[in-house]
Amino acid sequence: MAETAAADVAVVGGVDSRDDAVGESLGDRIRRLRLARGLTQQQVVGSRYTRAYLGAVESGARMPSPEALAHFADRLGLAVDDLRHGRPANAVAQLAGEQAAARRDLSAGRLDAAERALTGIRRRAERYGLSELAGWAGYHLAEAQLHRGRTEDAATRYDELADQLPDDCPALRAAVLARQAYCLLVAGDTPRAVAILEGGLRALRAAPPVDADAELRLTNALMYTFLELSWRERARRLEREVTPLLARATNREWVAQFHAVAGQLRRDGELDEADRHLREAVRRYTELGLTREIGLCHWARGYVLLRAGRPGEAVAQLRRARETLGAVGAVLDHAGATLELAEARRREGALDEAAELAEEAAGAATASDHREIMAEADRVRGLVRAAQGDGEQARRLLLRAVDRYERAGLMGDVVITCRHLAELLLARAERDEAAAVLRRGLRAAERLS
């Protein structure tokens, strides 16, 4: 059987990038494979069909019936779809292996190489009738655009892919839906992001049996979105719901992703638990060879430490994240880690460095139209200006941050920023203005609850 499989690859061509069989008719393919195996027409048809019938099929005068095609494939030692599409017997395994390698290239920032490979994989998968593999290649091509910070281009690709997906690919559909929601979050449309994730999860659960990987991916995305919205308790409830799925999930990257998000949900007194989750995420990402994702885990660790009041330790993690994410060219992730580092350095009193880092992040966020990072950059720069004694500029930046957070639906950040702005205004003896800002913060808190 091993020798036959090797012969099939040589004869059919395909997954090793040779295009020998491109444009070949089904009849020509049957004849070529029959002759390569040293079989006569009589040996292929057996007692079920006539030599004349097979001759008509091979000449292109007739198309075989589904039953006849299955019979011929069996006699030729092939799966019927392999014969129908002219694909070698190991096409699925080899294309999946190539796609995994391209995924590692993508994470490592070798974007041009990844895109070339993925384009070839998609072309061959489409030729072989492997719609799910072709869809995954298209998904990762969209990921390359997101990696570059081209959110609108990526969103367009995800939307196009969603319209083309076959119904029997729940994990791929979940991945695309999660990315559509992320692009909406970046664009500041958090209500729609939440709506499509919750709707997708409801639809998935309403049609058992539920694909464990698909449910895990959508839940991870919803947990992350709830965290961004400061809905921590809702995110923790989701975490408890989805934890039993981990034993059934087969997508190792998404299991690692669960641990990375769960680690960020921990509060001050849960640092050991946060460490456990994030170490597990790093271990799994390391096994998979995913460099960018390891950088995201360092960012997550810095995020947790900073909110636990340990900026010195946070700085070390965030510098490491910034270095890794910058090296792989992950534009939005690098900007986010840079901004987190700016806040940590501000809390340490390194105001000039904090201002420089925040300006850098603001530039990247503006170029990519990342609404949350733009707002956060305004807040950090405003707080730096306030500490430097430039009250007027601080007021302008903090007010713009409030406006941007509010338009993005990030009410938790509106509350925090209103408090900072009110403190600044009270220090300037602007009591009426401070009271108005505090009322605005209270309204945001009501929406948050």
Rosetta blueprint (number, residue, H / E / L):
1 M L
2 A H
3 E H
4 T H
5 A H
6 A H
7 A H
8 D H
9 V H
10 A H
11 V H
12 V H
13 G L
14 G L
15 V L
16 D L
17 S L
18 R L
19 D L
20 D L
21 A L
22 V L
23 G L
24 E L
25 S L
26 L H
27 G H
28 D H
29 R H
30 I H
31 R H
32 R H
33 L H
34 R H
35 L H
36 A H
37 R L
38 G L
39 L L
40 T L
41 Q H
42 Q H
43 Q H
44 V H
45 V H
46 G L
47 S L
48 R L
49 Y L
50 T L
51 R H
52 A H
53 Y H
54 L H
55 G H
56 A H
57 V H
58 E H
59 S H
60 G L
61 A L
62 R L
63 M L
64 P L
65 S L
66 P H
67 E H
68 A H
69 L H
70 A H
71 H H
72 F H
73 A H
74 D H
75 R H
76 L H
77 G L
78 L L
79 A L
80 V H
81 D H
82 D H
83 L H
84 R H
85 H H
86 G L
87 R L
88 P L
89 A L
90 N L
91 A H
92 V H
93 A H
94 Q H
95 L H
96 A H
97 G H
98 E H
99 Q H
100 A H
101 A H
102 A H
103 R H
104 R H
105 D H
106 L H
107 S H
108 A L
109 G L
110 R L
111 L H
112 D H
113 A H
114 A H
115 E H
116 R H
117 A H
118 L H
119 T H
120 G H
121 I H
122 R H
123 R H
124 R H
125 A H
126 E H
127 R H
128 Y L
129 G L
130 L L
131 S H
132 E H
133 L H
134 A H
135 G H
136 W H
137 A H
138 G H
139 Y H
140 H H
141 L H
142 A H
143 E H
144 A H
145 Q H
146 L H
147 H H
148 R L
149 G L
150 R L
151 T H
152 E H
153 D H
154 A H
155 A H
156 T H
157 R H
158 Y H
159 D H
160 E H
161 L H
162 A H
163 D H
164 Q H
165 L L
166 P L
167 D L
168 D L
169 C L
170 P H
171 A H
172 L H
173 R H
174 A H
175 A H
176 V H
177 L H
178 A H
179 R H
180 Q H
181 A H
182 Y H
183 C H
184 L H
185 L H
186 V H
187 A L
188 G L
189 D L
190 T H
191 P H
192 R H
193 A H
194 V H
195 A H
196 I H
197 L H
198 E H
199 G H
200 G H
201 L H
202 R H
203 A H
204 L H
205 R H
206 A L
207 A L
208 P L
209 P L
210 V L
211 D L
212 A H
213 D H
214 A H
215 E H
216 L H
217 R H
218 L H
219 T H
220 N H
221 A H
222 L H
223 M H
224 Y H
225 T H
226 F H
227 L H
228 E H
229 L L
230 S L
231 W L
232 R H
233 E H
234 R H
235 A H
236 R H
237 R H
238 L H
239 E H
240 R H
241 E H
242 V H
243 T H
244 P H
245 L H
246 L H
247 A H
248 R L
249 A L
250 T L
251 N L
252 R H
253 E H
254 W H
255 V H
256 A H
257 Q H
258 F H
259 H H
260 A H
261 V H
262 A H
263 G H
264 Q H
265 L L
266 R L
267 R L
268 D H
269 G H
270 E H
271 L H
272 D H
273 E H
274 A H
275 D H
276 R H
277 H H
278 L H
279 R H
280 E H
281 A H
282 V H
283 R H
284 R H
285 Y H
286 T H
287 E H
288 L H
289 G L
290 L L
291 T H
292 R H
293 E H
294 I H
295 G H
296 L H
297 C H
298 H H
299 W H
300 A H
301 R H
302 G H
303 Y H
304 V H
305 L H
306 L H
307 R H
308 A L
309 G L
310 R L
311 P H
312 G H
313 E H
314 A H
315 V H
316 A H
317 Q H
318 L H
319 R H
320 R H
321 A H
322 R H
323 E H
324 T H
325 L H
326 G H
327 A H
328 V L
329 G L
330 A L
331 V H
332 L H
333 D H
334 H H
335 A H
336 G H
337 A H
338 T H
339 L H
340 E H
341 L H
342 A H
343 E H
344 A H
345 R H
346 R H
347 R H
348 E L
349 G L
350 A L
351 L H
352 D H
353 E H
354 A H
355 A H
356 E H
357 L H
358 A H
359 E H
360 E H
361 A H
362 A H
363 G H
364 A H
365 A H
366 T H
367 A H
368 S H
369 D L
370 H L
371 R H
372 E H
373 I H
374 M H
375 A H
376 E H
377 A H
378 D H
379 R H
380 V H
381 R H
382 G H
383 L H
384 V H
385 R H
386 A H
387 A H
388 Q L
389 G L
390 D L
391 G H
392 E H
393 Q H
394 A H
395 R H
396 R H
397 L H
398 L H
399 L H
400 R H
401 A H
402 V H
403 D H
404 R H
405 Y H
406 E H
407 R H
408 A H
409 G L
410 L L
411 M H
412 G H
413 D H
414 V H
415 V H
416 I H
417 T H
418 C H
419 R H
420 H H
421 L H
422 A H
423 E H
424 L H
425 L H
426 L H
427 A H
428 R L
429 A L
430 E L
431 R H
432 D H
433 E H
434 A H
435 A H
436 A H
437 V H
438 L H
439 R H
440 R H
441 G H
442 L H
443 R H
444 A H
445 A H
446 E H
447 R H
448 L H
449 S L
